[in-house]
Amino acid sequence: MTTHHPTLARIALLSVLGLSLAGCDRPPERPREPHAIAAASIIAITPVAVVDVVQGRLLHDQTVIIGGTQIITVGPTTETSIPAGAVVVDGTGRFLSPGFADMHVHLYTEGDLFTYVANGVTTVRNMAGDSTHLRMRRRVKEGVTVGPRIVTAGPVVEAAPLSHPDNVLLESPSGVRAELTRQKAAGYDFVKVYEHLDRIVYDSVVAIASELGMPVSGHVPFEVGLERALALRQRSIEHFRGYIEALMPSERPLSGNAPYRDRSVAWERIDTLRIPSLVARTVASGAWNVPTFAFIKHELSPKAEHARLVSRPEVRHLSLQGLPDRATTSYLKEFRESDFVATQRGLAGQFRLLRALDAAGAGILTGTDSWLAGHAFADEMELLVRAGLTPARVLRAATLDASRFLGEEHLWGTVAVGRRADLVLLDANPLIDVSAARRVHAVVVSGRLLRRTDLDARLAALADSLRTRQ
């Protein structure tokens, strides 16, 4: 059977475009903008309304001072002195938020990294890694490439049939320790599991990953099921995998290995009375969920809407200029137009599950899983609000909660002294409307200031380089 693994289709498209993941080692040269400020400078943003994501409120008329890669001062403008020689950014009428975190991405080329920064995303969690991503991470850390901080899985582990040739085959517990030890030594941050994985192997993966200090995230393997994944405390579940089977009415069950098309349209007929018990077990397990509604809107939308998406002007910044023909894409070729329509209607069931999880205190993360890369992030925020979360709740999920999930809330996720200088300055109030995330005035990533003119210049250079290579 086919499974949802967008990487396979996208790698094929990269080949058509003459691009490859290996090409990330030598990205196209980009002009150095005269206004871009290096991380060593002192930067003062003043006067500005600071977005307090903990309380969901604004702190008005503040001055925020950045030294190197850290925030060194946050205080009322009337009481805060600006150091001599500081680069001053006018925050009048603007709103300073912690940088955003996209907690489900697939990184294909180094050039795409900047699309995240341009949209205020300063941290990403890459969900299928290889040595290319370790190089990307190193180049970002060294300042060679302007990009978000990268947290990455190693190669995805699963059993046959492999969803992608880069995935690692694990068909018995005997090979688990060697593979996970290798991934840990290489520098990967967590283990990604996929849908084809035997229960006994999954149990071994969870146990050994725990010994190695590597969280386990990903899909819920068909043979494992949601109940066991929760019982063994899988750290995060992507796309609500496993929940759909558990929410089916008794008279119309859905087998765990049902085709992706069947699982997608099934959300229209969930038994909502089953939601409370599943939510309670999720909360008890401590599992976090990453809904990735943007993926559903971007790749599973009806023909007319999909055509509008692939013609968005932002596409010119991406190494992937859209998706291949959906009729030939492995995990979509079974879909008819009516199935895409039904999948969109089924979002109502996923929205209902999300609201219940949030009301019970379960962890929610923002993740896009979209070929639109950084340009998808505001879409995901808007969809989470459409699902029923408040703008303040979505902002917390996109910042502080992401840092909490990673055990790094003392390092980033709030605008506070000592936190990493990852910030986004917006021209509108995101606590009123998360669409303000589309109105980025400036970004500070690891202490480096990029004003709107800098962002636009780099995006234009990226588009030019892609056009030349094609």
TORPALO-335344 format. One record per residue (C-alpha): residue number from 1; residue in three letters; x, y negated, z negated. Coordinates in steps of 0.25 Angstrom, whole numbers, plus 5000, padded with zeros to 4 digits. Each point is the difference from the previous one (the first is absolute). Layout:
+-----+------+------+------+------+
: pos : code :    x :    y :    z :
+-----+------+------+------+------+
: NUM :  Ala :    X :    Y :    Z :
...
+-----+------+------+------+------+
// end
This chain:
+-----+------+------+------+------+
: pos : code :    x :    y :    z :
+-----+------+------+------+------+
:   1 :  Met : 5000 : 5000 : 5000 :
:   2 :  Thr : 5004 : 4986 : 5001 :
:   3 :  Thr : 5003 : 4991 : 4989 :
:   4 :  His : 5001 : 4985 : 4998 :
:   5 :  His : 5014 : 4996 : 5001 :
:   6 :  Pro : 5001 : 4987 : 5008 :
:   7 :  Thr : 5016 : 5001 : 5000 :
:   8 :  Leu : 4999 : 5010 : 5011 :
:   9 :  Ala : 4992 : 4992 : 5010 :
:  10 :  Arg : 5008 : 4987 : 4996 :
:  11 :  Ile : 5014 : 5007 : 5003 :
:  12 :  Ala : 4995 : 5004 : 5013 :
:  13 :  Leu : 4996 : 4986 : 5003 :
:  14 :  Leu : 5014 : 4995 : 4996 :
:  15 :  Ser : 5006 : 5009 : 5010 :
:  16 :  Val : 4991 : 4994 : 5011 :
:  17 :  Leu : 5004 : 4986 : 4996 :
:  18 :  Gly : 5015 : 5004 : 5000 :
:  19 :  Leu : 5001 : 4998 : 4985 :
:  20 :  Ser : 5004 : 5010 : 4989 :
:  21 :  Leu : 5002 : 5001 : 4985 :
:  22 :  Ala : 5014 : 5001 : 5003 :
:  23 :  Gly : 5000 : 4987 : 5007 :
:  24 :  Cys : 4998 : 4994 : 4986 :
:  25 :  Asp : 5015 : 5000 : 4998 :
:  26 :  Arg : 5003 : 4989 : 5010 :
:  27 :  Pro : 4988 : 4990 : 4999 :
:  28 :  Pro : 4999 : 4989 : 5010 :
:  29 :  Glu : 5007 : 4988 : 4996 :
:  30 :  Arg : 4991 : 4989 : 4995 :
:  31 :  Pro : 5004 : 4985 : 4999 :
:  32 :  Arg : 5003 : 4995 : 4986 :
:  33 :  Glu : 4990 : 4989 : 4997 :
:  34 :  Pro : 5007 : 4987 : 4994 :
:  35 :  His : 4989 : 4999 : 4989 :
:  36 :  Ala : 5001 : 5014 : 4994 :
:  37 :  Ile : 5006 : 4999 : 4986 :
:  38 :  Ala : 5009 : 5011 : 4995 :
:  39 :  Ala : 4997 : 5007 : 4987 :
:  40 :  Ala : 5012 : 4993 : 4993 :
:  41 :  Ser : 4993 : 4986 : 5001 :
:  42 :  Ile : 4991 : 4994 : 4989 :
:  43 :  Ile : 4986 : 4999 : 5004 :
:  44 :  Ala : 4989 : 4992 : 4994 :
:  45 :  Ile : 4986 : 5001 : 5004 :
:  46 :  Thr : 4992 : 4989 : 4994 :
:  47 :  Pro : 4989 : 4996 : 4997 :
:  48 :  Val : 4993 : 5012 : 5002 :
:  49 :  Ala : 4988 : 5009 : 4995 :
:  50 :  Val : 5006 : 5013 : 4995 :
:  51 :  Val : 4991 : 5012 : 5002 :
:  52 :  Asp : 4999 : 5008 : 4987 :
:  53 :  Val : 4997 : 5014 : 5005 :
:  54 :  Val : 4999 : 5005 : 4985 :
:  55 :  Gln : 4988 : 4991 : 4996 :
:  56 :  Gly : 4995 : 4997 : 5014 :
:  57 :  Arg : 5001 : 4985 : 4999 :
:  58 :  Leu : 5009 : 4988 : 5005 :
:  59 :  Leu : 5010 : 4993 : 4992 :
:  60 :  His : 5000 : 4986 : 5006 :
:  61 :  Asp : 5011 : 4990 : 5002 :
:  62 :  Gln : 5011 : 5009 : 4997 :
:  63 :  Thr : 5015 : 5000 : 5005 :
:  64 :  Val : 5007 : 5013 : 5003 :
:  65 :  Ile : 5015 : 5000 : 5001 :
:  66 :  Ile : 5007 : 5011 : 5007 :
:  67 :  Gly : 5015 : 5003 : 4998 :
:  68 :  Gly : 5006 : 5011 : 5008 :
:  69 :  Thr : 4991 : 5011 : 5001 :
:  70 :  Gln : 4992 : 4997 : 4987 :
:  71 :  Ile : 4990 : 4991 : 4995 :
:  72 :  Ile : 5007 : 4991 : 4989 :
:  73 :  Thr : 4989 : 4990 : 4996 :
:  74 :  Val : 4985 : 4999 : 5000 :
:  75 :  Gly : 4994 : 4989 : 4993 :
:  76 :  Pro : 4991 : 4987 : 5001 :
:  77 :  Thr : 5005 : 4991 : 5011 :
:  78 :  Thr : 5000 : 4988 : 4990 :
:  79 :  Glu : 5009 : 5008 : 4990 :
:  80 :  Thr : 5010 : 5007 : 5010 :
:  81 :  Ser : 5012 : 4994 : 5005 :
:  82 :  Ile : 5005 : 5003 : 5014 :
:  83 :  Pro : 5015 : 5003 : 5001 :
:  84 :  Ala : 5008 : 4991 : 5009 :
:  85 :  Gly : 5002 : 5005 : 5014 :
:  86 :  Ala : 4988 : 5009 : 4999 :
:  87 :  Val : 4993 : 5003 : 5013 :
:  88 :  Val : 4986 : 4994 : 4997 :
:  89 :  Val : 4987 : 5007 : 5006 :
:  90 :  Asp : 4988 : 4991 : 5000 :
:  91 :  Gly : 4989 : 5008 : 4993 :
:  92 :  Thr : 4989 : 4990 : 5000 :
:  93 :  Gly : 4987 : 5006 : 5002 :
:  94 :  Arg : 5006 : 5014 : 5002 :
:  95 :  Phe : 5000 : 5013 : 4992 :
:  96 :  Leu : 5012 : 5008 : 4996 :
:  97 :  Ser : 4997 : 5015 : 4999 :
:  98 :  Pro : 5009 : 5011 : 4997 :
:  99 :  Gly : 5005 : 5007 : 5013 :
: 100 :  Phe : 4990 : 5011 : 5005 :
: 101 :  Ala : 5003 : 5015 : 5000 :
: 102 :  Asp : 4995 : 5009 : 5011 :
: 103 :  Met : 5001 : 5013 : 4994 :
: 104 :  His : 4997 : 5009 : 5012 :
: 105 :  Val : 5008 : 4997 : 5012 :
: 106 :  His : 5008 : 5007 : 5011 :
: 107 :  Leu : 5012 : 4993 : 5005 :
: 108 :  Tyr : 5004 : 5002 : 5014 :
: 109 :  Thr : 5011 : 4990 : 5004 :
: 110 :  Glu : 5007 : 4990 : 4992 :
: 111 :  Gly : 4994 : 4988 : 5008 :
: 112 :  Asp : 4986 : 5004 : 4994 :
: 113 :  Leu : 5006 : 4997 : 4986 :
: 114 :  Phe : 4999 : 4985 : 5002 :
: 115 :  Thr : 4985 : 5001 : 5003 :
: 116 :  Tyr : 4998 : 5003 : 4986 :
: 117 :  Val : 5008 : 4989 : 4994 :
: 118 :  Ala : 4992 : 4990 : 5010 :
: 119 :  Asn : 4987 : 5005 : 4993 :
: 120 :  Gly : 5005 : 4998 : 4986 :
: 121 :  Val : 5003 : 5015 : 4998 :
: 122 :  Thr : 5013 : 5001 : 4992 :
: 123 :  Thr : 4999 : 5015 : 4996 :
: 124 :  Val : 4996 : 5012 : 5008 :
: 125 :  Arg : 4999 : 5014 : 4997 :
: 126 :  Asn : 5004 : 5009 : 5012 :
: 127 :  Met : 4993 : 5013 : 5001 :
: 128 :  Ala : 5008 : 5008 : 5009 :
: 129 :  Gly : 5015 : 4998 : 4999 :
: 130 :  Asp : 5013 : 5004 : 5006 :
: 131 :  Ser : 5015 : 4995 : 5001 :
: 132 :  Thr : 4995 : 4988 : 5009 :
: 133 :  His : 4992 : 4995 : 4988 :
: 134 :  Leu : 5011 : 5001 : 4990 :
: 135 :  Arg : 5008 : 4991 : 5010 :
: 136 :  Met : 4989 : 4990 : 5001 :
: 137 :  Arg : 4999 : 4999 : 4985 :
: 138 :  Arg : 5015 : 4998 : 4999 :
: 139 :  Arg : 5000 : 4989 : 5011 :
: 140 :  Val : 4989 : 4993 : 4993 :
: 141 :  Lys : 5007 : 5001 : 4987 :
: 142 :  Glu : 5013 : 4995 : 5005 :
: 143 :  Gly : 4993 : 4988 : 5007 :
: 144 :  Val : 5003 : 5005 : 5014 :
: 145 :  Thr : 4986 : 5001 : 5004 :
: 146 :  Val : 4988 : 4991 : 4994 :
: 147 :  Gly : 4990 : 5010 : 4996 :
: 148 :  Pro : 4992 : 5005 : 4988 :
: 149 :  Arg : 5006 : 5009 : 4989 :
: 150 :  Ile : 4998 : 5014 : 5004 :
: 151 :  Val : 4995 : 5011 : 4991 :
: 152 :  Thr : 5001 : 5013 : 5009 :
: 153 :  Ala : 4996 : 5015 : 4999 :
: 154 :  Gly : 5009 : 5010 : 5006 :
: 155 :  Pro : 4996 : 5009 : 5012 :
: 156 :  Val : 4986 : 5005 : 4998 :
: 157 :  Val : 4999 : 5014 : 4994 :
: 158 :  Glu : 4990 : 5010 : 5005 :
: 159 :  Ala : 4997 : 5014 : 5005 :
: 160 :  Ala : 4998 : 5004 : 5015 :
: 161 :  Pro : 4994 : 4995 : 5009 :
: 162 :  Leu : 5009 : 4988 : 4998 :
: 163 :  Ser : 4992 : 4987 : 5003 :
: 164 :  His : 5013 : 4993 : 5005 :
: 165 :  Pro : 5014 : 5006 : 5004 :
: 166 :  Asp : 5007 : 4992 : 4990 :
: 167 :  Asn : 4992 : 5006 : 4988 :
: 168 :  Val : 5007 : 5010 : 4991 :
: 169 :  Leu : 4994 : 5014 : 5000 :
: 170 :  Leu : 4998 : 5006 : 4987 :
: 171 :  Glu : 4993 : 5014 : 5000 :
: 172 :  Ser : 5005 : 5006 : 4987 :
: 173 :  Pro : 5004 : 4994 : 4986 :
: 174 :  Ser : 5014 : 5005 : 5003 :
: 175 :  Gly : 5004 : 4988 : 5008 :
: 176 :  Val : 4994 : 4989 : 4992 :
: 177 :  Arg : 5011 : 4997 : 4991 :
: 178 :  Ala : 5010 : 4999 : 5010 :
: 179 :  Glu : 4992 : 4991 : 5009 :
: 180 :  Leu : 4996 : 4991 : 4989 :
: 181 :  Thr : 5014 : 4999 : 4994 :
: 182 :  Arg : 5005 : 4996 : 5014 :
: 183 :  Gln : 4989 : 4989 : 5001 :
: 184 :  Lys : 5003 : 4995 : 4986 :
: 185 :  Ala : 5015 : 5000 : 5003 :
: 186 :  Ala : 4998 : 4992 : 5013 :
: 187 :  Gly : 4993 : 4989 : 4993 :
: 188 :  Tyr : 4985 : 5002 : 5003 :
: 189 :  Asp : 4991 : 4995 : 4989 :
: 190 :  Phe : 4988 : 5010 : 5000 :
: 191 :  Val : 4995 : 5013 : 5007 :
: 192 :  Lys : 4989 : 4999 : 5010 :
: 193 :  Val : 4991 : 5013 : 5002 :
: 194 :  Tyr : 4991 : 5002 : 5011 :
: 195 :  Glu : 4988 : 5009 : 5004 :
: 196 :  His : 5006 : 5013 : 5003 :
: 197 :  Leu : 5007 : 5005 : 4987 :
: 198 :  Asp : 4997 : 5013 : 4993 :
: 199 :  Arg : 4995 : 4998 : 4986 :
: 200 :  Ile : 5012 : 5008 : 4994 :
: 201 :  Val : 5010 : 4991 : 5007 :
: 202 :  Tyr : 4992 : 4987 : 4996 :
: 203 :  Asp : 5001 : 5004 : 4986 :
: 204 :  Ser : 5015 : 5002 : 5001 :
: 205 :  Val : 5002 : 4987 : 5007 :
: 206 :  Val : 4993 : 4993 : 4989 :
: 207 :  Ala : 5008 : 5007 : 4989 :
: 208 :  Ile : 5013 : 4998 : 5006 :
: 209 :  Ala : 4997 : 4985 : 5005 :
: 210 :  Ser : 4997 : 4997 : 4985 :
: 211 :  Glu : 5013 : 5006 : 4996 :
: 212 :  Leu : 5007 : 4991 : 5010 :
: 213 :  Gly : 4992 : 4988 : 4996 :
: 214 :  Met : 4994 : 4999 : 5014 :
: 215 :  Pro : 4985 : 4997 : 5000 :
: 216 :  Val : 4991 : 5008 : 5010 :
: 217 :  Ser : 4991 : 4992 : 5009 :
: 218 :  Gly : 4992 : 5003 : 5013 :
: 219 :  His : 4989 : 5008 : 5005 :
: 220 :  Val : 4993 : 5011 : 4992 :
: 221 :  Pro : 5004 : 5013 : 5006 :
: 222 :  Phe : 4988 : 5008 : 5005 :
: 223 :  Glu : 5004 : 5013 : 4992 :
: 224 :  Val : 5002 : 4991 : 4988 :
: 225 :  Gly : 4987 : 4992 : 4999 :
: 226 :  Leu : 4997 : 4987 : 4992 :
: 227 :  Glu : 4998 : 5007 : 4987 :
: 228 :  Arg : 5014 : 5006 : 4999 :
: 229 :  Ala : 5007 : 4988 : 5006 :
: 230 :  Leu : 4993 : 4992 : 4989 :
: 231 :  Ala : 5003 : 5010 : 4989 :
: 232 :  Leu : 5015 : 5001 : 5004 :
: 233 :  Arg : 5000 : 4984 : 5000 :
: 234 :  Gln : 5004 : 4997 : 5015 :
: 235 :  Arg : 5004 : 4986 : 4998 :
: 236 :  Ser : 4992 : 4994 : 5012 :
: 237 :  Ile : 4990 : 5005 : 5010 :
: 238 :  Glu : 4999 : 4993 : 5013 :
: 239 :  His : 4988 : 4998 : 5009 :
: 240 :  Phe : 4991 : 5006 : 4989 :
: 241 :  Arg : 5005 : 5014 : 5005 :
: 242 :  Gly : 4993 : 5011 : 4993 :
: 243 :  Tyr : 4989 : 4992 : 4995 :
: 244 :  Ile : 4991 : 5002 : 5012 :
: 245 :  Glu : 5000 : 5015 : 4998 :
: 246 :  Ala : 4997 : 4999 : 4985 :
: 247 :  Leu : 4988 : 4990 : 5003 :
: 248 :  Met : 4993 : 5009 : 5010 :
: 249 :  Pro : 4986 : 5005 : 4997 :
: 250 :  Ser : 4999 : 5014 : 4996 :
: 251 :  Glu : 4991 : 5004 : 5011 :
: 252 :  Arg : 5010 : 4993 : 5010 :
: 253 :  Pro : 5014 : 5003 : 4996 :
: 254 :  Leu : 5012 : 4996 : 5007 :
: 255 :  Ser : 5012 : 5009 : 5001 :
: 256 :  Gly : 5013 : 4995 : 4995 :
: 257 :  Asn : 5007 : 5002 : 5014 :
: 258 :  Ala : 4988 : 4994 : 5008 :
: 259 :  Pro : 5005 : 4992 : 5012 :
: 260 :  Tyr : 5003 : 4986 : 4998 :
: 261 :  Arg : 4988 : 4995 : 5008 :
: 262 :  Asp : 4990 : 5008 : 4991 :
: 263 :  Arg : 5007 : 4995 : 4987 :
: 264 :  Ser : 4999 : 4986 : 5006 :
: 265 :  Val : 4985 : 5000 : 5003 :
: 266 :  Ala : 4996 : 5008 : 4988 :
: 267 :  Trp : 5001 : 4987 : 4991 :
: 268 :  Glu : 4986 : 4997 : 5005 :
: 269 :  Arg : 4994 : 5011 : 4992 :
: 270 :  Ile : 5007 : 5001 : 4987 :
: 271 :  Asp : 4993 : 5004 : 4987 :
: 272 :  Thr : 5001 : 4987 : 4992 :
: 273 :  Leu : 4996 : 5007 : 4987 :
: 274 :  Arg : 5014 : 5007 : 5001 :
: 275 :  Ile : 5008 : 4987 : 4999 :
: 276 :  Pro : 4999 : 4998 : 4985 :
: 277 :  Ser : 5007 : 5013 : 4996 :
: 278 :  Leu : 5011 : 4998 : 5011 :
: 279 :  Val : 5002 : 4986 : 4995 :
: 280 :  Ala : 5002 : 5005 : 4986 :
: 281 :  Arg : 5010 : 5011 : 5004 :
: 282 :  Thr : 5007 : 4990 : 5008 :
: 283 :  Val : 5002 : 4990 : 4988 :
: 284 :  Ala : 5004 : 5012 : 4991 :
: 285 :  Ser : 5011 : 5004 : 5010 :
: 286 :  Gly : 5006 : 4986 : 5001 :
: 287 :  Ala : 4999 : 5002 : 5015 :
: 288 :  Trp : 5000 : 4987 : 5009 :
: 289 :  Asn : 4993 : 4999 : 5013 :
: 290 :  Val : 5004 : 4993 : 5013 :
: 291 :  Pro : 4987 : 4998 : 5008 :
: 292 :  Thr : 5007 : 4995 : 5013 :
: 293 :  Phe : 4987 : 4995 : 5006 :
: 294 :  Ala : 5008 : 4992 : 5010 :
: 295 :  Phe : 5003 : 5013 : 5006 :
: 296 :  Ile : 4986 : 5004 : 5002 :
: 297 :  Lys : 4997 : 4986 : 5006 :
: 298 :  His : 5012 : 5000 : 5009 :
: 299 :  Glu : 5000 : 5014 : 5005 :
: 300 :  Leu : 4986 : 5005 : 4999 :
: 301 :  Ser : 4992 : 4989 : 5004 :
: 302 :  Pro : 4990 : 5001 : 5012 :
: 303 :  Lys : 5006 : 4997 : 5014 :
: 304 :  Ala : 4996 : 4985 : 5001 :
: 305 :  Glu : 5006 : 4996 : 4986 :
: 306 :  His : 5012 : 5008 : 5003 :
: 307 :  Ala : 5003 : 4993 : 5013 :
: 308 :  Arg : 4999 : 4987 : 4992 :
: 309 :  Leu : 5010 : 5005 : 4990 :
: 310 :  Val : 5010 : 5004 : 5010 :
: 311 :  Ser : 4999 : 4987 : 5007 :
: 312 :  Arg : 5003 : 4992 : 4987 :
: 313 :  Pro : 5011 : 4990 : 5003 :
: 314 :  Glu : 5008 : 5005 : 4988 :
: 315 :  Val : 5003 : 5013 : 5008 :
: 316 :  Arg : 5011 : 4993 : 5008 :
: 317 :  His : 5008 : 5000 : 4988 :
: 318 :  Leu : 5000 : 5015 : 4998 :
: 319 :  Ser : 5008 : 5011 : 5006 :
: 320 :  Leu : 4987 : 5008 : 5002 :
: 321 :  Gln : 4992 : 4992 : 5009 :
: 322 :  Gly : 4987 : 5008 : 4996 :
: 323 :  Leu : 4996 : 5014 : 5000 :
: 324 :  Pro : 5001 : 5011 : 5011 :
: 325 :  Asp : 4987 : 5004 : 5007 :
: 326 :  Arg : 4991 : 5005 : 4988 :
: 327 :  Ala : 4995 : 5011 : 5009 :
: 328 :  Thr : 5014 : 5007 : 5000 :
: 329 :  Thr : 5004 : 4996 : 4986 :
: 330 :  Ser : 5001 : 5014 : 4993 :
: 331 :  Tyr : 4992 : 4996 : 4987 :
: 332 :  Leu : 4990 : 4991 : 5008 :
: 333 :  Lys : 4997 : 5008 : 5013 :
: 334 :  Glu : 4988 : 5007 : 4993 :
: 335 :  Phe : 4993 : 4987 : 4997 :
: 336 :  Arg : 4989 : 4995 : 5009 :
: 337 :  Glu : 4995 : 4986 : 5000 :
: 338 :  Ser : 4989 : 5004 : 4990 :
: 339 :  Asp : 5010 : 5005 : 4991 :
: 340 :  Phe : 5007 : 4987 : 4999 :
: 341 :  Val : 4987 : 4993 : 4997 :
: 342 :  Ala : 4997 : 5011 : 4989 :
: 343 :  Thr : 5013 : 4998 : 4994 :
: 344 :  Gln : 4998 : 4985 : 4998 :
: 345 :  Arg : 4987 : 5003 : 4994 :
: 346 :  Gly : 5006 : 5009 : 4991 :
: 347 :  Leu : 5009 : 4989 : 4994 :
: 348 :  Ala : 4988 : 4997 : 4991 :
: 349 :  Gly : 5002 : 5013 : 4993 :
: 350 :  Gln : 5015 : 4997 : 4998 :
: 351 :  Phe : 4997 : 4986 : 4995 :
: 352 :  Arg : 4990 : 5006 : 4990 :
: 353 :  Leu : 5011 : 5010 : 4995 :
: 354 :  Leu : 5010 : 4988 : 4999 :
: 355 :  Arg : 4991 : 4992 : 4991 :
: 356 :  Ala : 4997 : 5012 : 4991 :
: 357 :  Leu : 5015 : 5002 : 4999 :
: 358 :  Asp : 5003 : 4986 : 4997 :
: 359 :  Ala : 4989 : 4998 : 4990 :
: 360 :  Ala : 5005 : 5012 : 4992 :
: 361 :  Gly : 5014 : 4994 : 5000 :
: 362 :  Ala : 5007 : 5009 : 5010 :
: 363 :  Gly : 5012 : 4995 : 5007 :
: 364 :  Ile : 4998 : 4994 : 5014 :
: 365 :  Leu : 5011 : 4996 : 5010 :
: 366 :  Thr : 5000 : 4992 : 5013 :
: 367 :  Gly : 5005 : 5007 : 5012 :
: 368 :  Thr : 4998 : 4999 : 5014 :
: 369 :  Asp : 5005 : 5012 : 5008 :
: 370 :  Ser : 4998 : 4991 : 5013 :
: 371 :  Trp : 5008 : 4999 : 5013 :
: 372 :  Leu : 4998 : 4985 : 4998 :
: 373 :  Ala : 5011 : 5000 : 4989 :
: 374 :  Gly : 5000 : 4988 : 4992 :
: 375 :  His : 4989 : 4993 : 5007 :
: 376 :  Ala : 4990 : 5011 : 4995 :
: 377 :  Phe : 5002 : 4996 : 4985 :
: 378 :  Ala : 4990 : 4988 : 5000 :
: 379 :  Asp : 4990 : 5010 : 5007 :
: 380 :  Glu : 5002 : 5010 : 4988 :
: 381 :  Met : 4997 : 4989 : 4990 :
: 382 :  Glu : 4988 : 4996 : 5007 :
: 383 :  Leu : 4995 : 5014 : 5001 :
: 384 :  Leu : 5002 : 5002 : 4985 :
: 385 :  Val : 4991 : 4988 : 4997 :
: 386 :  Arg : 4990 : 5005 : 5010 :
: 387 :  Ala : 5000 : 5013 : 4992 :
: 388 :  Gly : 4996 : 4992 : 4987 :
: 389 :  Leu : 5013 : 4996 : 4993 :
: 390 :  Thr : 5002 : 4986 : 4996 :
: 391 :  Pro : 5011 : 4991 : 5007 :
: 392 :  Ala : 5007 : 5000 : 4986 :
: 393 :  Arg : 4999 : 5015 : 4999 :
: 394 :  Val : 5006 : 5002 : 5014 :
: 395 :  Leu : 5011 : 4990 : 4997 :
: 396 :  Arg : 5004 : 5008 : 4988 :
: 397 :  Ala : 5000 : 5013 : 5007 :
: 398 :  Ala : 5009 : 4993 : 5011 :
: 399 :  Thr : 5010 : 4995 : 4990 :
: 400 :  Leu : 5000 : 5004 : 4985 :
: 401 :  Asp : 4994 : 5013 : 5001 :
: 402 :  Ala : 5010 : 5005 : 5011 :
: 403 :  Ser : 5011 : 4996 : 4991 :
: 404 :  Arg : 4993 : 5008 : 4989 :
: 405 :  Phe : 4999 : 5012 : 5009 :
: 406 :  Leu : 5015 : 5000 : 5002 :
: 407 :  Gly : 5003 : 4997 : 4986 :
: 408 :  Glu : 5006 : 4987 : 5003 :
: 409 :  Glu : 4990 : 4990 : 4994 :
: 410 :  His : 5012 : 4993 : 4992 :
: 411 :  Leu : 5007 : 4998 : 5014 :
: 412 :  Trp : 4989 : 4994 : 5009 :
: 413 :  Gly : 4985 : 4998 : 5003 :
: 414 :  Thr : 4998 : 4987 : 4992 :
: 415 :  Val : 5005 : 4986 : 5001 :
: 416 :  Ala : 5008 : 5000 : 4987 :
: 417 :  Val : 5014 : 4997 : 4995 :
: 418 :  Gly : 5009 : 5011 : 5003 :
: 419 :  Arg : 4992 : 5007 : 5011 :
: 420 :  Arg : 5006 : 5002 : 5014 :
: 421 :  Ala : 4998 : 4988 : 5009 :
: 422 :  Asp : 4990 : 5007 : 5009 :
: 423 :  Leu : 4989 : 4989 : 5002 :
: 424 :  Val : 4990 : 4996 : 5011 :
: 425 :  Leu : 4995 : 4985 : 5001 :
: 426 :  Leu : 4986 : 4999 : 5005 :
: 427 :  Asp : 4992 : 4988 : 5006 :
: 428 :  Ala : 4987 : 5005 : 4994 :
: 429 :  Asn : 4995 : 5006 : 4987 :
: 430 :  Pro : 5001 : 5016 : 5000 :
: 431 :  Leu : 4992 : 5001 : 4988 :
: 432 :  Ile : 4988 : 4994 : 5007 :
: 433 :  Asp : 5002 : 5007 : 5014 :
: 434 :  Val : 5011 : 5011 : 5002 :
: 435 :  Ser : 5000 : 4995 : 5015 :
: 436 :  Ala : 5009 : 4989 : 4994 :
: 437 :  Ala : 5011 : 5011 : 5002 :
: 438 :  Arg : 5000 : 4996 : 5015 :
: 439 :  Arg : 5004 : 4986 : 4997 :
: 440 :  Val : 5014 : 5002 : 4996 :
: 441 :  His : 5008 : 4987 : 4998 :
: 442 :  Ala : 5013 : 5006 : 4995 :
: 443 :  Val : 5006 : 5013 : 4995 :
: 444 :  Val : 5011 : 5002 : 4990 :
: 445 :  Val : 5006 : 5014 : 5002 :
: 446 :  Ser : 5011 : 5004 : 4990 :
: 447 :  Gly : 5002 : 4986 : 4998 :
: 448 :  Arg : 5001 : 4996 : 5015 :
: 449 :  Leu : 4991 : 4989 : 5004 :
: 450 :  Leu : 4993 : 5001 : 5013 :
: 451 :  Arg : 4991 : 4988 : 5004 :
: 452 :  Arg : 4988 : 5001 : 5010 :
: 453 :  Thr : 5010 : 4995 : 5011 :
: 454 :  Asp : 5010 : 5010 : 4996 :
: 455 :  Leu : 4989 : 5011 : 5000 :
: 456 :  Asp : 4995 : 4996 : 5014 :
: 457 :  Ala : 5014 : 4999 : 5006 :
: 458 :  Arg : 5004 : 5014 : 4996 :
: 459 :  Leu : 4986 : 5006 : 5005 :
: 460 :  Ala : 5002 : 4993 : 5013 :
: 461 :  Ala : 5014 : 5005 : 5001 :
: 462 :  Leu : 4995 : 5014 : 4997 :
: 463 :  Ala : 4990 : 4999 : 5010 :
: 464 :  Asp : 5010 : 4995 : 5011 :
: 465 :  Ser : 5009 : 5012 : 4997 :
: 466 :  Leu : 4989 : 5010 : 5001 :
: 467 :  Arg : 4996 : 4994 : 5013 :
: 468 :  Thr : 5014 : 5000 : 5005 :
: 469 :  Arg : 5002 : 5015 : 4996 :
: 470 :  Gln : 4987 : 5004 : 5007 :
+-----+------+------+------+------+
// end
